[in-house]
Amino acid sequence: MSPKPPAFGLIKFVEFVGLPGSGKSTIATCLEAELKLCGLQTVSRTSILADTAPFFRRHGRRFWVVARNAWSCRDLYRRSFRYARQSGQETVWDLAKVSWNLWTVIALIAEGERRQGTTVIVDQGLLQAIWSVQLTATQPFSPELWKDLLLATGIRRALIANIHTDIKIAHIRASTRNSNGSRLTDRPWRDLERQWEAAAHTVADLVKLVRELADSDDSGGHILKVENVDVPPEEAAREIASALLQNRVHGKQIQSRTDLMA
């Protein structure tokens, strides 16, 4: 969590980014199983934050993780709140939700950093938290606003898996699984198409920002693009694991960007 991050290629985290319903969590679960079969020690966001636990246990766990890291992450908590506020959230409740989400992910990263020799698999990480901020923002996405936070939280130690699928397919998947509804799923597709397109553009902007941060270092890129259309999640996970293992983890640079196409 140092303001001066280590060089690219010291892969500690595998972070997924993409639209709701694109398959991030499914592929992340398969990747964890694949890496364990290969003998790597792994831990997931789900296990650290109890994401699948009942409501009170889940949020109690998140509160404990955020509080446990409050001293070491205090500056990042303050900065992330300030950036969320500058994004112009529609309501105070939106500001509270996105800020809490940012703090949770920052604390998750701090927890992962303490686990020596462990690859941390994050299906909903800092990039996705920033994406959520923009979903309820009144100001246009500003890469400069988030650049230093990404660097300070160690984005240079993350392998980014950009999971891409057709936005209409993603909408159908997200609508099917989300019983509580959300801003992107609680109305018919014809009423939401523009919002989904804007959300997809934000994902692309975030990936572009990470690529620019990678290009500022001469160690090469570390972004994997997964076209999740007809590829089984197990196969996509094997491809990500292969790319990760070929370049090794915890120490060797990723030499080139890889596109995993359907």
GIPECOR-V138555 format. One record per residue. RES is the residue in one letter. SS is DSSP state (H for helix, E for strand, L for the rest). PHI is phi in whole degrees, 0 to 359 (* if undefined). PSI is psi in radians with two decimals (NA if undefined). Layout:
res ss phi psi
RES SS PHI PSI
RES SS PHI PSI
This chain:
res ss phi psi
M L * 0.44
S L 284 2.48
P L 300 -0.45
K L 256 1.75
P L 286 2.78
P L 291 2.98
A L 292 2.75
F L 301 2.66
G L 101 -0.30
L L 276 1.34
I L 287 2.02
K L 247 -0.59
F E 238 2.54
V E 246 1.94
E E 249 2.30
F E 261 2.50
V E 218 2.46
G L 168 3.04
L L 292 2.73
P L 303 2.38
G L 84 0.04
S L 281 -0.31
G L 110 0.27
K H 302 -0.94
S H 294 -0.68
T H 296 -0.83
I H 293 -0.65
A H 298 -0.72
T H 297 -0.76
C H 295 -0.65
L H 295 -0.72
E H 300 -0.78
A H 296 -0.71
E H 296 -0.77
L H 292 -0.61
K H 294 -0.66
L H 297 -0.51
C L 276 0.02
G L 91 0.17
L L 272 2.55
Q L 274 2.14
T E 230 2.79
V E 213 2.55
S E 248 2.80
R H 304 -0.70
T H 303 -0.73
S H 285 -0.65
I H 291 -0.71
L H 256 0.09
A L 54 0.83
D L 298 -0.47
T L 264 0.06
A L 283 2.85
P L 303 2.82
F H 310 -0.97
F H 292 -0.68
R H 294 -0.72
R H 298 -0.85
H H 285 -0.50
G H 296 -0.71
R H 297 -0.77
R H 297 -0.74
F H 300 -0.73
W H 296 -0.75
V H 295 -0.75
V H 296 -0.79
A H 293 -0.68
R H 299 -0.53
N L 254 0.23
A L 299 -0.68
W L 288 -0.86
S L 289 -0.46
C L 253 0.22
R H 302 -0.71
D H 294 -0.69
L H 291 -0.63
Y H 300 -0.81
R H 297 -0.79
R H 295 -0.77
S H 296 -0.66
F H 295 -0.73
R H 297 -0.73
Y H 292 -0.68
A H 298 -0.71
R H 294 -0.69
Q H 293 -0.39
S L 289 -0.22
G L 75 1.09
Q E 295 2.56
E L 294 -0.64
T L 222 2.88
V H 296 -0.64
W H 297 -0.70
D H 298 -0.75
L H 299 -0.75
A H 296 -0.76
K H 295 -0.85
V H 289 -0.56
S H 292 -0.76
W H 298 -0.69
N H 297 -0.76
L H 298 -0.79
W H 298 -0.70
T H 299 -0.76
V H 290 -0.69
I H 299 -0.76
A H 294 -0.65
L H 300 -0.76
I H 298 -0.74
A H 298 -0.70
E H 298 -0.75
G H 295 -0.63
E H 298 -0.51
R L 282 -0.22
R L 268 1.58
Q L 295 2.42
G L 70 0.30
T L 241 2.31
T E 272 2.20
V E 260 2.15
I E 256 2.08
V E 238 1.85
D L 279 -0.34
Q L 225 1.57
G L 252 -2.68
L H 293 -0.68
L H 298 -0.73
Q H 291 -0.58
A H 293 -0.71
I H 295 -0.70
W H 303 -0.72
S H 294 -0.63
V H 301 -0.81
Q H 292 -0.43
L H 298 -0.56
T L 245 0.36
A E 270 2.64
T L 260 -0.17
Q L 258 2.61
P L 299 2.71
F L 298 2.29
S L 239 1.83
P H 303 -0.67
E H 298 -0.50
L H 295 -0.57
W H 252 -0.13
K H 301 -0.84
D H 291 -0.52
L H 292 -0.73
L H 298 -0.74
L H 293 -0.76
A H 294 -0.52
T L 270 0.08
G L 87 0.62
I H 301 -0.39
R H 286 -0.09
R H 253 0.24
A E 246 2.42
L E 267 2.09
I E 265 2.13
A E 257 1.83
N E 271 1.82
I E 269 2.06
H E 241 2.37
T L 210 2.90
D L 300 2.38
I H 295 -0.54
K H 289 -0.67
I H 296 -0.75
A H 299 -0.70
H H 298 -0.76
I H 297 -0.81
R H 298 -0.81
A H 294 -0.67
S H 294 -0.63
T H 292 -0.68
R H 269 -0.33
N L 262 1.62
S L 287 -0.41
N L 274 -0.24
G L 78 2.82
S L 201 3.12
R L 300 -0.49
L L 260 0.03
T L 225 -0.10
D L 269 0.13
R L 221 2.88
P L 300 2.73
W H 305 -0.71
R H 298 -0.45
D H 271 -0.21
L H 244 -0.10
E H 305 -0.78
R H 296 -0.68
Q H 294 -0.70
W H 294 -0.69
E H 296 -0.72
A H 296 -0.69
A H 295 -0.67
A H 294 -0.66
H H 296 -0.65
T H 296 -0.73
V H 302 -0.81
A H 298 -0.69
D H 295 -0.68
L H 294 -0.75
V H 296 -0.71
K H 298 -0.71
L H 298 -0.79
V H 296 -0.69
R H 298 -0.69
E H 295 -0.68
L H 295 -0.65
A H 292 -0.71
D H 292 -0.31
S L 285 -0.16
D L 242 2.53
D L 271 0.29
S L 270 0.02
G L 96 3.02
G L 275 2.94
H L 213 0.82
I E 239 2.21
L E 252 2.23
K E 258 2.15
V E 246 1.99
E E 275 1.68
N L 268 1.46
V L 244 -1.21
D L 249 -0.07
V L 283 2.22
P L 300 2.53
P H 300 -0.57
E H 296 -0.67
E H 290 -0.74
A H 299 -0.72
A H 296 -0.69
R H 297 -0.67
E H 294 -0.73
I H 295 -0.76
A H 298 -0.70
S H 298 -0.80
A H 299 -0.68
L H 292 -0.78
L H 286 -0.60
Q H 297 -0.57
N L 263 -0.04
R L 68 2.86
V L 241 2.86
H L 57 0.70
G L 161 -0.45
K L 248 2.54
Q L 290 2.53
I L 284 2.12
Q L 278 -0.48
S L 205 2.78
R L 286 2.60
T E 232 2.28
D E 258 2.20
L E 256 1.77
M L 260 2.59
A L 291 NA
